[in-house]
Amino acid sequence: MGSRYDIAIIGSGPAGLSAAVNASIRNKSIIIFGNPDFSHKLVKAPKINNYLGFYDVTGLELKERFQQHIEAMGIQLTNEKVNTVYAMGEYFVLQVNEKMYEASAVILATGMEFTRPLKGEAEFLGKGVGYCATCDAPLYKGKVVTIVAYNREGEEEANFVSELASRVYYVPMYKGEYRINSNIHIVKDIPLEIIGGEKVESLKLNGTEITTDGIFLLKDSVAPDQLVPGLLIEEGHIKVDKAMRTNIEGCFAAGDCAGKPYQYIKSAGEGQVAALSAVTYLDTKK
């Protein structure tokens, strides 16, 4: 755990980057979590005509302009996935794999998670279901673990878990070559339901059922209300007011995760509002 940041920003799409730019202009210390592509949705966009000042550009071209902007301001991206955010009253603790970060305010710009939760996922969260294999692997030493991975990042976590668990099942939700240890059992099937009593007992798939002690669901992003315990959700989005404040003091949200329309320019504007609101919040705490 290093020094405490003024603002931690989770997400590197237009909302998160805009928040980072505006918080930096206000001389706040920030850390922004995301990935080198900024947003998978952005880089795949074939044509963008409704982002003011950037007519007839591709998503990749807009991404490159974003890159130039943050580099000119000295903003660096932290390419790590935030697993949980804990509100501690005066500050927040962010769990990032085996590391912890502290921030006085948090801006959620996570986008939308379009992967539907499995039946039983919420019910068994913390009772055998988790989102970070490297964090909780020691709890499953000598036990059976199942990993459902929605991207290649799951391969590294599966390899780590296989060194501790007695057996690891790997359920890839993507196609391609799998760079995993030889002792890991690959199951190419569709997960349907997590089954158990007091804790997880098995994972039911379309064509089989795996008896297991733990299940890790490695998604592109964690649903906001699971990322931040106690966060209020309304109609599938984080509930915010016009200042992008959530129901948790010091926690703000912007972009797709805060509601429709899912538009880049709308997200960038909300990122600015969230940053300015976070700055005001911090300044009133002095």
Backbone bond lengths (Angstrom), bond angles and torsions (degrees), N, CA, C in turn:
res aa  C-N    CA-C-N  psi(-1)  N-CA   C-N-CA  omega(-1)  CA-C   N-CA-C  phi
1 M - - - 1.469 - - 1.528 108.47 -
2 G 1.327 116.11 118.17 1.455 120.39 -179.91 1.510 111.30 -93.59
3 S 1.326 115.97 -151.40 1.461 120.22 179.23 1.517 110.21 -71.29
4 R 1.300 115.79 158.40 1.467 121.42 -178.72 1.526 110.06 -84.10
5 Y 1.331 116.45 128.06 1.460 121.64 176.58 1.529 109.90 -81.25
6 D 1.328 114.81 154.89 1.468 118.03 173.39 1.523 109.82 -67.28
7 I 1.352 116.33 -49.23 1.468 121.32 -175.47 1.520 110.35 -135.67
8 A 1.312 116.17 130.50 1.468 121.91 171.12 1.519 107.42 -105.88
9 I 1.323 116.33 129.61 1.460 122.22 -178.72 1.522 108.04 -114.31
10 I 1.315 116.74 125.34 1.464 121.54 -177.98 1.518 108.68 -109.08
11 G 1.325 115.42 107.52 1.457 120.99 -178.23 1.515 110.78 122.40
12 S 1.334 116.02 137.28 1.466 119.80 -174.98 1.523 113.04 -122.98
13 G 1.337 116.18 26.11 1.452 119.49 171.40 1.523 109.65 -79.35
14 P 1.329 118.14 -168.16 1.470 120.65 -179.71 1.528 113.67 -55.32
15 A 1.330 118.00 -36.61 1.467 120.17 179.94 1.524 111.11 -67.01
16 G 1.320 116.96 -48.18 1.457 120.62 -178.49 1.519 112.65 -66.15
17 L 1.334 116.83 -41.93 1.463 120.29 179.91 1.524 110.94 -66.88
18 S 1.323 116.82 -40.76 1.464 120.37 177.90 1.528 110.57 -62.79
19 A 1.332 115.85 -41.25 1.464 119.91 177.63 1.526 110.25 -62.15
20 A 1.328 116.88 -41.95 1.461 121.03 -179.66 1.517 111.56 -63.41
21 V 1.339 116.82 -44.55 1.462 121.79 179.94 1.528 110.64 -60.55
22 N 1.321 116.22 -48.34 1.462 120.00 -175.41 1.524 112.71 -72.85
23 A 1.324 117.65 -33.20 1.466 119.81 175.85 1.528 110.17 -68.92
24 S 1.332 116.46 -36.87 1.471 120.63 178.50 1.523 111.40 -66.50
25 I 1.337 116.89 -40.09 1.463 120.99 177.85 1.523 110.41 -60.14
26 R 1.364 116.02 -31.91 1.477 120.40 178.74 1.520 112.05 -87.97
27 N 1.336 116.80 15.54 1.467 122.61 173.78 1.525 113.59 62.40
28 K 1.313 116.87 34.98 1.459 120.87 175.22 1.523 109.59 -98.71
29 S 1.309 116.22 141.62 1.465 120.07 176.42 1.524 108.14 -77.38
30 I 1.325 115.82 129.67 1.458 119.59 -175.29 1.521 111.08 -130.38
31 I 1.336 114.36 160.04 1.458 122.20 165.36 1.523 105.79 -136.24
32 I 1.326 116.43 131.31 1.456 120.69 -178.82 1.524 108.53 -120.18
33 F 1.338 115.95 126.01 1.457 122.52 -179.23 1.530 109.55 -99.84
34 G 1.328 116.52 133.05 1.457 119.89 179.27 1.511 110.47 -175.18
35 N 1.333 115.96 -155.36 1.454 120.03 179.36 1.526 110.06 -131.70
36 P 1.326 118.19 161.72 1.465 121.32 -174.42 1.529 114.53 -58.56
37 D 1.332 117.54 -27.15 1.472 120.45 177.70 1.525 111.82 -81.48
38 F 1.332 117.13 -3.75 1.459 124.41 -176.57 1.527 111.12 69.61
39 S 1.338 116.64 -61.28 1.467 121.80 -178.46 1.520 108.22 -148.03
40 H 1.340 116.33 124.51 1.462 120.22 178.89 1.529 110.76 -60.91
41 K 1.310 116.02 -35.94 1.466 120.34 -179.87 1.526 110.87 -67.75
42 L 1.332 116.71 -37.63 1.459 121.10 -178.34 1.522 111.80 -65.34
43 V 1.327 117.99 -49.56 1.466 120.53 -174.38 1.525 112.42 -69.02
44 K 1.329 117.08 -17.64 1.469 120.21 179.37 1.526 113.12 -92.69
45 A 1.343 117.50 -5.82 1.469 120.45 -177.61 1.528 110.13 -68.26
46 P 1.351 118.75 123.14 1.471 120.55 -177.88 1.523 113.42 -73.58
47 K 1.345 117.31 -31.18 1.462 120.08 -177.24 1.527 109.66 -158.68
48 I 1.337 116.10 136.61 1.461 121.74 178.95 1.526 108.11 -126.77
49 N 1.335 116.09 123.48 1.469 120.93 -178.57 1.530 113.44 -121.90
50 N 1.334 117.32 -4.61 1.460 119.15 -174.28 1.530 113.63 -112.78
51 Y 1.349 117.25 16.65 1.460 120.27 175.28 1.524 106.85 -99.63
52 L 1.310 116.18 109.21 1.463 122.22 -171.47 1.528 112.35 -51.66
53 G 1.327 115.86 126.53 1.455 121.03 178.53 1.511 114.05 91.30
54 F 1.334 117.63 -6.85 1.471 121.44 -179.12 1.524 109.36 -131.40
55 Y 1.298 116.48 67.04 1.464 120.71 -177.78 1.525 111.41 -77.41
56 D 1.323 115.47 139.13 1.460 122.91 173.01 1.529 112.08 58.56
57 V 1.331 115.77 50.20 1.465 120.50 176.85 1.531 109.28 -115.84
58 T 1.297 116.49 156.54 1.463 120.34 173.87 1.524 108.70 -86.64
59 G 1.320 115.89 164.10 1.447 119.65 176.39 1.515 112.36 -60.97
60 L 1.333 116.63 -36.30 1.458 120.06 179.27 1.521 111.49 -66.46
61 E 1.347 116.95 -37.60 1.463 120.30 177.58 1.526 110.90 -66.32
62 L 1.320 117.04 -40.28 1.464 120.46 178.20 1.528 110.02 -66.42
63 K 1.308 116.44 -38.33 1.453 121.07 177.78 1.528 110.75 -60.52
64 E 1.338 116.48 -41.04 1.469 120.84 179.64 1.524 111.74 -65.49
65 R 1.350 116.67 -35.60 1.464 119.88 176.19 1.530 110.64 -68.06
66 F 1.320 116.46 -38.92 1.467 120.41 175.16 1.533 109.50 -59.44
67 Q 1.331 116.16 -43.86 1.463 122.09 -178.76 1.525 110.52 -59.96
68 Q 1.324 116.25 -46.89 1.461 121.15 179.41 1.523 111.14 -60.01
69 H 1.323 116.71 -39.72 1.466 122.12 -177.82 1.528 111.02 -64.16
70 I 1.329 116.87 -51.90 1.470 118.27 -175.62 1.525 111.06 -70.97
71 E 1.342 117.15 -32.68 1.467 118.62 177.27 1.520 111.08 -65.53
72 A 1.332 116.44 -38.45 1.464 120.44 178.50 1.526 111.50 -63.43
73 M 1.344 116.18 -27.67 1.460 120.66 -179.82 1.525 112.79 -95.48
74 G 1.329 116.02 0.30 1.460 119.19 178.28 1.517 114.09 74.74
75 I 1.329 117.40 22.42 1.469 121.52 179.47 1.518 109.12 -86.94
76 Q 1.323 116.61 124.56 1.458 121.51 -179.82 1.523 110.32 -109.82
77 L 1.332 114.65 142.34 1.454 121.31 -179.18 1.524 109.87 -92.06
78 T 1.313 117.13 137.79 1.459 121.81 173.79 1.518 107.90 -98.56
79 N 1.319 116.43 109.51 1.462 122.11 -174.34 1.529 110.33 -84.60
80 E 1.319 115.42 70.17 1.453 122.11 178.63 1.520 109.09 -141.88
81 K 1.310 115.38 154.31 1.463 121.29 -178.21 1.523 110.21 -97.84
82 V 1.323 115.85 127.36 1.464 121.41 176.32 1.528 108.36 -83.26
83 N 1.324 116.16 126.53 1.463 120.38 -176.87 1.526 113.27 -94.51
84 T 1.314 116.48 -38.65 1.465 120.61 -179.09 1.515 109.45 -151.63
85 V 1.338 115.75 145.44 1.464 122.40 175.79 1.529 107.54 -121.02
86 Y 1.315 116.29 122.42 1.459 121.17 -178.97 1.528 110.03 -108.77
87 A 1.325 116.67 124.28 1.457 121.68 175.36 1.522 108.63 -81.42
88 M 1.339 116.17 118.37 1.463 121.27 -175.53 1.527 112.65 -105.45
89 G 1.326 116.80 11.02 1.456 120.44 -178.64 1.512 111.32 101.52
90 E 1.323 117.41 -81.91 1.459 122.04 -179.54 1.525 113.03 -86.63
91 Y 1.315 116.84 -12.03 1.463 120.40 -178.68 1.532 109.34 -156.83
92 F 1.341 115.84 178.81 1.462 122.07 -179.92 1.532 109.11 -123.44
93 V 1.320 115.84 146.83 1.461 122.41 173.04 1.529 107.69 -112.94
94 L 1.333 115.86 126.91 1.452 121.62 179.74 1.524 108.91 -108.40
95 Q 1.333 115.85 122.15 1.453 120.45 177.87 1.525 108.38 -89.70
96 V 1.319 116.36 119.83 1.470 122.42 -178.93 1.515 107.09 -125.99
97 N 1.347 116.21 96.14 1.458 121.98 -172.65 1.522 108.60 53.08
98 E 1.338 117.86 -122.77 1.469 118.62 -176.92 1.521 112.49 -89.96
99 K 1.344 117.11 1.03 1.464 121.74 -177.64 1.525 111.82 -103.64
100 M 1.312 115.50 162.61 1.460 122.37 176.87 1.522 109.28 -129.30
101 Y 1.332 116.02 141.58 1.456 122.00 174.68 1.527 108.18 -125.83
102 E 1.338 115.58 151.76 1.465 120.80 176.71 1.519 110.02 -118.82
103 A 1.333 116.30 144.29 1.463 122.13 176.34 1.516 109.13 -148.90
104 S 1.307 116.00 147.29 1.464 120.45 179.54 1.526 112.07 -78.43
105 A 1.327 116.84 -23.56 1.468 121.80 177.09 1.522 108.30 -145.06
106 V 1.328 116.08 156.32 1.459 121.80 -178.43 1.525 109.35 -131.62
107 I 1.330 116.01 138.27 1.464 121.41 172.66 1.526 107.68 -118.60
108 L 1.311 115.82 120.69 1.463 121.53 178.50 1.525 109.02 -92.16
109 A 1.321 116.21 119.79 1.464 122.08 177.71 1.522 107.87 -135.52
110 T 1.318 114.79 52.33 1.462 122.86 -168.31 1.516 114.24 -83.14
111 G 1.337 118.05 -6.25 1.454 118.97 -174.71 1.511 109.95 73.08
112 M 1.326 115.91 -162.99 1.464 120.75 -179.70 1.517 110.28 -110.64
113 E 1.312 116.08 135.12 1.459 121.91 175.19 1.522 107.59 -92.07
114 F 1.330 115.57 109.15 1.462 119.90 -175.96 1.526 113.11 -91.38
115 T 1.332 117.06 4.13 1.450 120.65 175.02 1.520 109.01 -84.83
116 R 1.303 116.57 117.26 1.467 119.60 -178.67 1.525 110.26 -67.58
117 P 1.326 117.40 140.57 1.462 119.30 177.64 1.521 110.59 -65.97
118 L 1.329 115.58 145.82 1.458 119.85 177.10 1.527 109.68 -71.61
119 K 1.299 115.90 153.06 1.457 120.21 174.26 1.531 107.97 -62.64
120 G 1.315 116.66 125.78 1.457 121.47 -178.52 1.518 114.22 93.03
121 E 1.346 117.27 -7.36 1.471 120.46 -177.53 1.523 111.84 -61.75
122 A 1.321 116.60 -52.09 1.465 120.35 -179.17 1.524 111.16 -66.72
123 E 1.323 116.04 -37.74 1.465 120.95 -177.31 1.525 112.16 -62.77
124 F 1.340 116.75 -37.35 1.462 120.51 -175.50 1.524 113.63 -104.04
125 L 1.326 117.35 11.85 1.454 120.64 176.14 1.529 109.30 -62.17
126 G 1.313 116.52 123.33 1.464 120.50 -176.47 1.517 113.23 84.44
127 K 1.327 117.09 -3.77 1.463 122.89 178.48 1.527 110.19 -120.44
128 G 1.322 114.76 34.67 1.456 120.18 -178.54 1.515 112.82 121.42
129 V 1.330 116.41 -12.71 1.464 121.56 176.31 1.523 108.79 -107.23
130 G 1.321 116.35 132.93 1.460 121.16 178.45 1.510 111.10 -146.99
131 Y 1.347 115.63 171.54 1.458 121.25 -177.82 1.527 112.54 -117.76
132 C 1.322 117.55 0.00 1.467 120.90 -179.41 1.528 109.12 -136.82
133 A 1.334 115.97 101.83 1.458 120.17 -176.71 1.522 112.12 -67.24
134 T 1.347 116.86 -40.23 1.461 119.15 -178.22 1.529 112.05 -68.22
135 C 1.347 116.68 -25.58 1.473 119.74 179.19 1.529 111.02 -72.41
136 D 1.336 116.13 -44.93 1.464 120.95 -169.98 1.518 114.11 -103.90
137 A 1.333 118.44 0.02 1.463 121.18 -176.87 1.531 113.85 -52.81
138 P 1.349 119.61 -40.43 1.468 119.20 -179.31 1.531 113.67 -58.70
139 L 1.328 117.10 -23.25 1.461 120.65 179.34 1.529 111.49 -71.65
140 Y 1.330 116.14 -16.94 1.466 120.35 -174.56 1.525 111.96 -113.90
141 K 1.306 117.19 25.60 1.460 121.08 177.47 1.529 109.72 -60.90
142 G 1.325 116.13 124.26 1.460 120.85 179.97 1.515 114.20 78.19
143 K 1.326 117.92 7.57 1.462 121.45 -178.50 1.525 111.26 -112.83
144 V 1.333 115.29 177.56 1.469 121.44 -179.28 1.525 109.02 -96.68
145 V 1.323 115.84 128.77 1.467 121.68 -177.47 1.528 109.38 -125.94
146 T 1.343 115.32 140.05 1.462 121.47 175.09 1.517 108.85 -118.57
147 I 1.326 115.48 131.29 1.464 121.01 180.00 1.516 109.40 -117.15
148 V 1.334 115.73 120.86 1.460 121.69 175.04 1.523 106.40 -103.17
149 A 1.333 117.36 110.93 1.458 121.62 -172.87 1.524 110.98 -112.53
150 Y 1.340 114.86 130.80 1.465 120.91 -179.43 1.524 111.74 -98.78
151 N 1.324 117.57 -2.32 1.462 121.66 176.80 1.521 108.95 -156.21
152 R 1.331 117.03 172.87 1.455 122.52 -174.13 1.524 114.20 -67.27
153 E 1.320 117.24 -16.42 1.460 119.41 178.88 1.526 111.00 -61.67
154 G 1.325 115.48 -22.44 1.457 119.46 179.54 1.513 113.49 -67.23
155 E 1.332 117.73 -23.04 1.456 121.39 -177.76 1.526 111.44 -64.12
156 E 1.321 116.77 -44.34 1.461 120.93 178.92 1.526 111.23 -63.12
157 E 1.333 115.87 -41.27 1.466 119.16 179.79 1.525 110.86 -68.04
158 A 1.343 117.08 -38.45 1.459 120.57 178.30 1.522 110.83 -62.71
159 N 1.327 116.75 -42.29 1.462 120.43 178.49 1.519 111.72 -61.19
160 F 1.327 116.50 -39.84 1.461 120.81 178.56 1.524 111.02 -64.83
161 V 1.334 116.10 -46.32 1.463 120.56 -178.37 1.529 110.83 -64.08
162 S 1.333 117.10 -35.31 1.468 120.83 -176.66 1.522 112.29 -64.09
163 E 1.317 117.46 -18.14 1.461 120.83 178.23 1.529 111.92 -79.99
164 L 1.327 116.53 -12.64 1.466 121.11 -177.82 1.524 113.05 -115.26
165 A 1.329 116.59 -40.99 1.466 121.36 -175.16 1.529 111.18 -77.78
166 S 1.327 116.20 156.71 1.468 120.30 178.03 1.519 110.94 -74.73
167 R 1.343 116.99 -30.36 1.459 121.84 178.14 1.523 108.95 -153.74
168 V 1.325 116.62 139.38 1.465 121.80 178.39 1.528 109.58 -127.05
169 Y 1.332 115.03 126.83 1.460 121.64 172.80 1.531 107.66 -102.27
170 Y 1.323 115.95 133.94 1.469 120.89 -179.33 1.522 108.75 -117.85
171 V 1.352 115.09 117.96 1.464 121.33 -178.87 1.531 107.68 -110.01
172 P 1.333 117.87 95.94 1.471 120.23 -178.27 1.520 111.87 -80.69
173 M 1.333 116.67 130.82 1.454 121.95 178.08 1.528 110.03 -101.38
174 Y 1.316 116.14 24.36 1.459 123.06 179.00 1.529 107.33 -142.70
175 K 1.323 116.62 163.91 1.463 121.26 -177.87 1.523 110.83 -104.53
176 G 1.329 115.01 157.12 1.457 119.67 176.68 1.514 112.21 132.93
177 E 1.322 115.50 -170.01 1.457 121.40 176.46 1.536 108.77 -78.86
178 Y 1.327 116.16 145.39 1.461 120.40 -178.53 1.528 109.11 -114.43
179 R 1.325 117.06 117.55 1.466 122.23 -179.04 1.530 108.92 -94.27
180 I 1.304 114.99 75.68 1.466 120.14 -177.54 1.521 109.99 -128.49
181 N 1.328 115.29 160.21 1.456 121.30 -178.24 1.526 111.35 -62.36
182 S 1.320 115.57 151.64 1.468 121.12 -175.09 1.527 113.53 -66.53
183 N 1.332 117.55 -20.74 1.458 120.02 -179.28 1.530 113.28 -86.31
184 I 1.332 117.41 3.14 1.468 121.91 177.96 1.523 109.49 -92.12
185 H 1.313 116.70 134.16 1.463 122.25 -177.95 1.529 109.49 -94.81
186 I 1.320 117.12 117.06 1.466 122.21 179.39 1.523 109.81 -85.30
187 V 1.314 115.78 129.55 1.468 121.78 178.41 1.523 108.28 -121.37
188 K 1.319 116.49 107.83 1.460 121.00 179.99 1.528 109.02 -92.63
189 D 1.306 115.28 89.77 1.461 122.59 -177.53 1.518 108.62 -155.81
190 I 1.315 116.38 170.06 1.466 121.97 -177.89 1.523 110.30 -100.84
191 P 1.347 118.43 117.51 1.470 120.39 177.33 1.520 111.50 -70.15
192 L 1.330 115.38 138.69 1.463 120.63 -176.62 1.528 113.34 -118.64
193 E 1.329 116.89 -41.49 1.466 118.74 -171.90 1.524 111.12 -155.45
194 I 1.331 115.51 141.82 1.456 122.18 173.66 1.519 108.03 -97.97
195 I 1.315 116.09 126.36 1.465 121.85 -172.42 1.523 110.07 -117.29
196 G 1.323 115.70 142.87 1.454 119.70 177.28 1.514 112.00 178.22
197 G 1.326 115.05 -176.78 1.460 121.58 176.57 1.511 109.35 -115.88
198 E 1.340 116.81 -96.85 1.457 121.34 174.61 1.530 110.61 -71.46
199 K 1.337 115.80 -28.22 1.461 122.15 179.31 1.525 109.25 -148.05
200 V 1.321 115.64 176.97 1.467 120.89 -179.40 1.524 111.02 -61.14
201 E 1.338 115.00 136.69 1.466 120.59 177.17 1.529 112.14 -122.00
202 S 1.330 116.69 -32.57 1.460 118.61 -178.92 1.520 111.33 -161.20
203 L 1.344 114.97 164.20 1.463 122.40 173.76 1.522 107.62 -118.05
204 K 1.326 115.41 119.80 1.462 120.97 178.10 1.522 108.91 -89.14
205 L 1.329 115.68 126.14 1.451 121.50 177.33 1.524 109.20 -112.81
206 N 1.308 115.97 177.34 1.461 120.08 -176.95 1.525 112.28 -61.31
207 G 1.351 117.13 -37.12 1.450 119.31 -175.92 1.506 115.84 -119.72
208 T 1.327 117.81 0.34 1.454 120.53 -177.97 1.527 109.93 -159.09
209 E 1.307 116.59 -179.81 1.467 122.09 176.14 1.513 108.31 -140.74
210 I 1.337 116.31 132.27 1.459 122.02 -177.20 1.521 109.23 -107.43
211 T 1.323 116.69 122.61 1.459 120.83 172.58 1.528 107.79 -78.46
212 T 1.314 116.06 125.96 1.467 119.35 -172.55 1.520 111.48 -151.71
213 D 1.334 116.06 153.43 1.466 121.29 178.23 1.524 112.17 -89.76
214 G 1.334 115.84 -26.44 1.464 119.54 -178.51 1.504 111.23 -150.48
215 I 1.340 115.60 151.96 1.459 121.57 179.46 1.520 108.62 -132.16
216 F 1.326 116.49 125.69 1.456 121.22 175.00 1.525 108.80 -109.08
217 L 1.325 115.51 126.05 1.458 122.37 179.23 1.522 107.24 -105.04
218 L 1.321 116.79 105.45 1.459 122.41 -174.26 1.520 108.76 -100.89
219 K 1.333 116.14 92.49 1.456 123.02 -175.54 1.529 110.38 -100.55
220 D 1.343 115.32 170.98 1.462 119.93 176.36 1.519 110.79 -63.89
221 S 1.320 116.86 -34.62 1.465 121.32 176.20 1.515 109.21 -153.95
222 V 1.307 115.44 154.86 1.462 121.80 179.95 1.524 108.99 -90.46
223 A 1.322 117.53 140.00 1.457 121.00 177.61 1.527 109.51 -55.09
224 P 1.350 118.22 138.03 1.473 121.28 -173.16 1.519 115.29 -53.32
225 D 1.343 117.19 -41.92 1.465 118.75 -177.51 1.520 112.26 -72.79
226 Q 1.346 117.55 -16.50 1.455 120.80 173.47 1.530 110.35 -91.58
227 L 1.327 115.62 -27.74 1.461 120.65 176.00 1.520 110.73 -69.03
228 V 1.345 116.16 -42.79 1.465 121.98 -178.86 1.530 108.72 -122.05
229 P 1.312 118.15 97.56 1.467 120.19 -179.67 1.528 111.76 -55.85
230 G 1.331 115.56 132.94 1.458 120.74 178.71 1.514 114.55 92.72
231 L 1.329 117.32 -3.83 1.467 121.48 -179.27 1.526 109.76 -70.76
232 L 1.329 116.08 134.69 1.461 120.96 -177.56 1.525 110.33 -85.50
233 I 1.328 115.51 128.20 1.462 122.47 179.91 1.538 108.69 -113.82
234 E 1.325 116.10 138.96 1.463 121.47 179.08 1.533 109.21 -134.41
235 E 1.320 116.00 119.23 1.466 122.16 -179.59 1.527 112.12 53.79
236 G 1.315 116.00 41.58 1.449 121.46 174.50 1.510 115.81 83.69
237 H 1.346 117.42 0.74 1.462 121.29 -179.38 1.534 109.92 -126.02
238 I 1.337 115.53 161.08 1.459 119.73 175.50 1.521 108.63 -68.13
239 K 1.315 116.69 129.88 1.467 120.45 179.98 1.530 108.97 -78.56
240 V 1.335 116.05 122.58 1.463 121.75 179.50 1.524 109.61 -133.10
241 D 1.343 115.71 160.76 1.460 119.83 172.13 1.533 108.34 -97.31
242 K 1.321 118.28 -170.96 1.459 121.11 -175.97 1.526 112.89 -67.04
243 A 1.317 116.59 -19.91 1.462 120.71 176.79 1.528 111.61 -91.25
244 M 1.334 116.68 8.73 1.462 124.45 179.45 1.531 112.27 65.94
245 R 1.340 116.23 24.58 1.459 120.85 176.20 1.530 109.77 -82.86
246 T 1.330 116.65 139.48 1.459 121.23 173.85 1.534 108.48 -93.67
247 N 1.319 115.99 -173.66 1.467 119.55 178.45 1.523 112.75 -75.91
248 I 1.335 117.07 -8.90 1.467 121.30 179.19 1.520 108.84 -101.91
249 E 1.320 116.07 123.39 1.465 120.33 -177.73 1.523 111.10 -59.54
250 G 1.334 115.46 130.30 1.459 120.55 179.05 1.516 114.01 88.00
251 C 1.336 116.82 -2.71 1.463 121.85 179.77 1.527 108.86 -111.75
252 F 1.318 116.43 127.36 1.456 123.07 -177.84 1.532 108.97 -124.60
253 A 1.322 117.27 161.72 1.461 121.04 179.46 1.516 109.58 -142.37
254 A 1.337 116.09 149.99 1.464 120.82 -177.80 1.517 110.02 -154.22
255 G 1.326 115.64 154.44 1.456 120.80 176.61 1.508 113.23 90.22
256 D 1.326 116.14 -157.11 1.463 121.20 -175.06 1.521 112.91 -57.09
257 C 1.338 117.17 -35.43 1.462 119.92 -177.98 1.523 112.33 -65.45
258 A 1.351 116.49 -18.28 1.468 121.09 -179.06 1.530 112.10 -96.87
259 G 1.335 117.99 -0.06 1.462 119.39 175.33 1.517 114.44 131.31
260 K 1.316 114.64 167.33 1.469 121.80 179.07 1.520 109.74 -76.71
261 P 1.354 116.57 162.98 1.468 128.41 -0.25 1.516 111.65 -78.34
262 Y 1.332 115.67 151.93 1.454 120.96 178.68 1.533 108.85 -85.19
263 Q 1.330 115.64 81.77 1.459 121.87 -177.37 1.527 109.17 -129.09
264 Y 1.338 115.73 140.83 1.463 119.88 -176.95 1.527 112.06 -60.60
265 I 1.330 117.36 -43.78 1.461 119.94 -175.72 1.525 111.04 -68.61
266 K 1.317 116.65 -34.65 1.469 120.36 176.27 1.532 109.89 -65.67
267 S 1.338 115.98 -41.10 1.463 120.54 179.45 1.524 111.33 -64.12
268 A 1.336 116.57 -42.76 1.467 120.47 179.42 1.524 111.13 -61.93
269 G 1.334 116.05 -40.93 1.462 119.81 178.81 1.518 111.87 -64.76
270 E 1.333 116.19 -42.93 1.461 119.40 179.15 1.528 111.21 -66.99
271 G 1.342 116.43 -32.84 1.465 119.11 176.61 1.511 111.31 -62.06
272 Q 1.334 116.32 -39.70 1.461 120.24 177.27 1.528 110.93 -63.85
273 V 1.339 116.39 -46.25 1.467 120.62 -179.45 1.525 110.28 -61.22
274 A 1.333 116.63 -44.14 1.467 120.50 -179.70 1.521 111.10 -61.25
275 A 1.343 116.07 -41.59 1.470 119.74 179.75 1.521 111.47 -64.46
276 L 1.325 116.84 -45.44 1.461 120.29 -179.73 1.531 110.79 -65.00
277 S 1.327 116.53 -36.80 1.469 119.93 177.76 1.520 110.70 -67.50
278 A 1.332 116.65 -39.56 1.461 120.28 177.96 1.526 110.82 -65.31
279 V 1.331 116.97 -40.11 1.469 121.41 177.58 1.523 110.06 -61.11
280 T 1.338 116.64 -46.32 1.468 120.74 178.11 1.518 111.04 -60.15
281 Y 1.321 116.28 -43.41 1.459 121.61 178.49 1.534 111.11 -58.67
282 L 1.327 116.76 -46.01 1.462 120.82 -179.58 1.525 111.60 -66.33
283 D 1.325 116.32 -40.56 1.460 119.95 -178.26 1.530 112.11 -66.02
284 T 1.335 116.75 -30.85 1.468 120.07 178.96 1.535 110.97 -75.55
285 K 1.321 116.88 -15.66 1.455 120.99 -179.70 1.523 113.26 -85.98
286 K 1.347 115.76 -10.36 1.461 119.29 -178.51 1.517 111.89 -70.27
